[in-house]
Structure formats: C-alpha cells, structure tokens
Amino acid sequence: MSQPTVELEVEVIHTSEKALLVRVEGHDDPVWMARSAVHEDSEVDCDADVGDKGTLIIPKWLAVEKGLEEGA
C-alpha cells in the first residue's frame, strides 16, 4: 500500500544539491524540501530550478511535520 500524499502549489526560490526551498501557496515562510521526498508525479520535481512553479507532491507525514497540513 502506498503512503498518503499531499499536493501543494509552490514556487522554487532556492536550490541546493539535496533540497529545494519553496514558497507554498497560503503560507508565509518558505520551507526546505528534500529532493528525495518529492513524488515522481510532481510538476515541480526533484530536478526543479529557481523560478519553477507548479504542483509539488510530498508524503502527508512530511507536510504535517513542516506545518503545511493538519495531522489526521
């Protein structure tokens, strides 16, 4: 069984070798997302560059941990 995911509308504002700093729609503070946590079906994928915008799909547990989603 696959784990639950969350879709977020984001803009990439900085990148590093292992992570993306994204501004999430509806949230004030940018958050770092490990490239390894980005789902393969995301519009903004693990190969994203600064300025890319679109849907980012991550595991629900990560969205909860980062304060982007309410826990179930």
C-alpha positions as CSV (number, residue, x, y, z in Angstrom):
1,M,0.0,0.0,0.0
2,S,1.4,3.4,-0.9
3,Q,1.6,6.1,1.7
4,P,-0.8,9.1,1.6
5,T,0.5,12.2,-0.3
6,V,-0.3,15.9,-0.3
7,E,-0.3,18.2,-3.3
8,L,1.0,21.8,-2.7
9,E,1.2,24.7,-5.1
10,V,4.7,26.1,-4.8
11,E,7.4,28.3,-6.4
12,V,11.0,27.3,-6.1
13,I,13.0,30.2,-4.7
14,H,16.4,28.5,-4.0
15,T,18.0,25.1,-4.6
16,S,20.8,23.1,-3.2
17,E,22.3,19.7,-4.2
18,K,19.9,17.9,-1.9
19,A,16.9,20.2,-1.3
20,L,14.5,22.8,-2.7
21,L,13.5,25.9,-0.9
22,V,9.9,26.5,-1.8
23,R,7.3,29.2,-1.2
24,V,4.0,27.3,-0.5
25,E,0.7,29.0,-1.6
26,G,-1.1,30.1,1.5
27,H,1.9,30.0,3.8
28,D,4.2,32.9,4.8
29,D,7.5,31.2,5.4
30,P,9.4,29.3,2.7
31,V,10.3,25.6,3.6
32,W,13.1,23.3,2.5
33,M,12.0,20.0,0.9
34,A,14.5,17.2,0.4
35,R,14.7,16.4,-3.3
36,S,14.4,12.7,-2.3
37,A,10.9,13.3,-0.8
38,V,9.4,14.8,-4.0
39,H,7.0,12.4,-5.7
40,E,7.8,11.4,-9.3
41,D,4.4,12.7,-10.5
42,S,5.1,16.3,-9.2
43,E,5.1,19.2,-11.7
44,V,7.8,20.7,-9.6
45,D,10.1,17.6,-9.4
46,C,13.5,16.7,-7.9
47,D,15.2,18.4,-10.9
48,A,13.5,21.8,-10.4
49,D,15.3,25.1,-10.8
50,V,14.7,28.5,-9.2
51,G,11.6,30.1,-10.6
52,D,9.8,26.8,-11.3
53,K,6.1,26.9,-10.3
54,G,3.5,24.2,-10.0
55,T,2.2,21.3,-8.0
56,L,4.6,19.6,-5.6
57,I,3.6,16.2,-4.3
58,I,5.1,15.0,-1.0
59,P,4.3,12.4,1.7
60,K,1.5,13.6,4.0
61,W,3.7,12.9,7.1
62,L,6.2,15.4,5.8
63,A,3.6,18.0,5.1
64,V,2.3,17.6,8.7
65,E,5.8,17.7,10.1
66,K,6.5,21.0,8.2
67,G,3.2,22.5,9.4
68,L,1.7,22.6,5.9
69,E,-1.1,20.1,6.6
70,E,-3.2,19.1,9.6
71,G,-2.4,15.7,11.1
72,A,-5.1,13.0,10.8
